[in-house]
Amino acid sequence: MRRILAAFADYERAVIATRTKMGRRESVRKNGTFAGGHGVYGYRPVGNRGEPGSGRLQIVGEEVAAIRLVFEFRAEGLTLAQIADRLTQAGHVTKSGSQFTHVQVYRIMAREDFYRGVSVITKSISSDSVCHEAAL
């Protein structure tokens, strides 16, 4: 009986994930804005709701400066925690206004292709739906 319930739970989780992705894609198509909450660090979603195709990601200068520092510090061989400490010491904060941790630094590094302008942030949104300038 437990196996049946576990299988059903797995199925429900997959259905919910699929519906969420489809909903985000539809939001971009219908509303013309970025579908992903407050956006990615370094960018601000802009666009006119109700105008499909008008949604864009606009660069936020002070956040882009922190992104560039992340990759510079990593090239110097610093650990994720050391990079987070240096960003905090330099006065940079996350989108929510808190101090950087190794987790936020890792997320920035994991999105290098996005920051270079060669990929989109989520597979549920096609590259022609969300336009952004390269931050790096």
N, C-alpha and C positions, 0 to 999 in steps of 0.2 A: 504494500500500500504506500509506503514511504517513497518508493521509486516512482510511482505514478504521480504523487504530489510534487516531487522534485522535478520531474519531467514537465509537468504542467506549469510550475513556477518558471522554469527556464523558457518555456514557450511564451508565457505572458511577458517576461522581461524583454524578449526579442521583439514582440509585437509593440510594446511601449516604446522601445528605442526606435523602431521603424517609423512609428507615428510621429514621434518627436522630430526626427530628421526631415520627414516629409512636411511637417508643419513649418519648420524653419525655412525650408526651400520655398514653400508657398508664401510665406511672409515676405521674403525677398521679392518674389515675382509680383505679388499683389500690392504691397506697400512701398516697394522701392527703397527700403532701408535695410541696414545690416541686421541680421537675425542672430544674435548671440550675446545678448545682455549688453553690458557697457562697452564691449569691444576689447580688442587686444592691447596689451601694454604697448605704448608708443603711438597709438592711433585713437581717433575719436570717430564714431559712426556719425555720418551726416547724410541728409537726404530729405526729400519731401514725401511724407507719407501719402500714399494714394497715387504716386507717380512712379510706376514700375521702371526700373533701370536708373533711377536717380540716386540710389543709395551708393555711398562711397565711404572709404575710410580715409580720414584726414590725419596727417601727421601732427603729433603733439611734440613740439621742439624739445622741451625739457625732458620728456620721457625718452626721446630718441637719443639724446646725449647719454643717458644712463645705459641704453642698449649698446651703444658704441663702446662705452667703458667696459661693459661685461665682456665683450669679445676681445678688447685690448688686454684686459686683466687675465683672461683665460690664456691668451697667447703668451703671456709672461709666465705662465705655469701656476697661477694661483688656484687654490681650491675654491669650490663653490661657496663655502662658508667665508673664506677670506674675501672673496669678491663681494658678497653681501655686506660684510663689515665695511669695506672700502666705500661702497655705494652709500651706506648709511652715514659714514663719516663725512662724505661729500655733500650730504643734505638731500639725496635723492630718496623718494618714497614711492611705494606701490600705488596703484590706482585707488586703493581704499585709504591711502594716507598713512599706512603703517610702514615699519622698517622692513627692509629686504631680509629674507632668509634664503638659505641655500635652495629651497624649493622654488621660489620665484626666479632665482638665477638660472636654475635648471630649465624651467619652462621657457625662459627667453632663449637659452641656448638651443633647446629642442625645436624652436621655430626659426632657425637661421635661414632656411630656404624662403620662408614667408617674408622675413625682414629684407632679404635680398631681392624680393619681387619675382621669384620664380615659382611660387606655389600659393595656394589659397589656404586659409586657416582651418577649414573643415571640409571633409569630403562630401558633406551633405549640401554644400553650396558650390556651384560650378564657378570656374574662374571668370566666366563672362558675367556672372551675377554680382560679384564684389570686386571693385577696382580699388587698388591702392598703390601709392608710390612706394618705392623701395626705401627703407630706413637706413640701410647700410650701403 
